[in-house]
Amino acid sequence: MQCSDIDIIDRGEIKEYTCGNTSLARLLSLGNEEKVLSIDMIAPWSLPIDRSIKVGDVRLIYRKEIINGLEWEFVGYDDGSRRELISVRILLRGNIEDSVIKELIINALNIYMRES
């Protein structure tokens, strides 16, 4: 995905990051200086699976990794014919500048959507 400028819509406890009319991510406050950045995407799943749960005809799949000292969670689905990554969540602590959040979003989209 190519986006030259990410805009921010501040909704109080939730900040939404957009590229034009496309919602890319949300930053949600969990309280006590903790936040989660949830980045939307659809990309091929190429990670090992830590956990899965069957829901109807599909399995929701999950992976957790520590990358550069941050806890990253990967959520996807497996419908039997394909596995796709649908969300990357990054747990954050403290006051994080918007420029850092934007950089995390762009990096995650560039890294994980490159094969799609």
C-alpha positions in Angstrom: 0.0 0.0 0.0 1.3 3.4 -0.9 0.3 6.4 1.2 2.1 9.7 1.1 0.2 11.2 4.1 -1.5 9.5 7.1 -4.2 11.7 8.7 -5.3 11.3 12.3 -8.9 11.5 13.6 -8.9 12.0 17.4 -11.9 10.4 19.0 -10.7 10.8 22.6 -9.7 7.4 23.9 -9.3 6.2 20.2 -7.2 7.7 17.5 -7.9 6.6 13.9 -5.2 6.7 11.3 -6.4 7.1 7.7 -5.0 7.4 4.2 -7.6 9.3 2.2 -10.9 7.6 2.9 -9.2 4.3 4.0 -8.9 3.5 7.6 -5.5 2.0 8.3 -5.3 1.7 12.1 -6.6 2.6 15.5 -4.7 3.5 18.7 -6.8 2.5 21.7 -6.0 3.5 25.2 -6.0 0.5 27.6 -5.5 2.7 30.7 -2.4 3.0 32.9 -0.3 4.4 30.1 -0.9 1.3 28.0 -2.2 1.5 24.4 -2.7 -0.9 21.5 -2.1 0.0 17.9 -4.4 -2.2 15.7 -3.4 -2.1 12.0 -5.8 -3.5 9.4 -4.5 -5.5 6.4 -5.1 -8.5 4.2 -1.9 -10.3 3.3 -0.7 -13.9 3.0 0.0 -15.5 6.4 3.7 -16.6 6.5 4.2 -16.9 10.2 4.3 -19.8 12.6 1.0 -20.2 14.5 1.0 -20.0 18.3 -2.7 -20.6 18.8 -5.9 -21.2 16.9 -9.6 -21.5 17.5 -12.2 -22.9 15.2 -15.2 -20.6 14.4 -17.7 -22.1 12.0 -15.8 -23.3 8.9 -12.7 -21.3 9.6 -9.9 -21.2 12.1 -8.8 -17.9 13.7 -5.0 -18.0 14.0 -2.7 -16.0 16.3 1.0 -15.3 16.7 2.9 -13.2 19.3 6.5 -11.9 18.9 8.7 -9.4 20.5 10.2 -7.1 17.8 12.6 -4.3 18.8 11.3 -4.5 22.4 7.7 -4.2 21.5 5.0 -6.9 21.8 3.5 -7.6 18.3 0.4 -9.8 17.9 -0.7 -11.2 14.5 -4.2 -12.2 13.9 -5.5 -14.1 10.8 -7.7 -16.8 9.5 -7.4 -20.1 7.8 -10.4 -21.3 5.7 -8.7 -24.5 4.6 -7.6 -23.2 1.2 -5.7 -20.1 2.3 -4.3 -18.4 5.4 -4.5 -14.6 5.6 -3.2 -12.0 8.0 -5.9 -9.6 8.9 -4.6 -7.5 11.8 -1.3 -6.6 13.4 -1.5 -5.3 17.0 1.4 -3.6 18.7 1.3 -3.0 22.5 2.7 0.4 23.5 3.5 2.0 26.8 4.0 5.6 27.8 3.6 8.7 25.6 4.3 7.8 22.0 4.5 10.6 19.4 2.2 10.5 16.4 5.2 10.4 14.1 6.3 7.1 15.7 2.8 5.6 15.4 2.7 6.6 11.7 6.1 5.0 11.2 5.0 1.8 12.8 1.9 1.7 10.6 3.9 2.3 7.4 6.5 -0.3 8.4 4.0 -3.0 9.2 2.1 -2.4 6.0 5.3 -2.4 3.9 6.7 -5.6 5.6 3.6 -7.8 5.8 1.7 -6.7 2.7 4.7 -7.0 0.4 3.7 -10.5 -0.8 0.1 -9.6 -1.5 
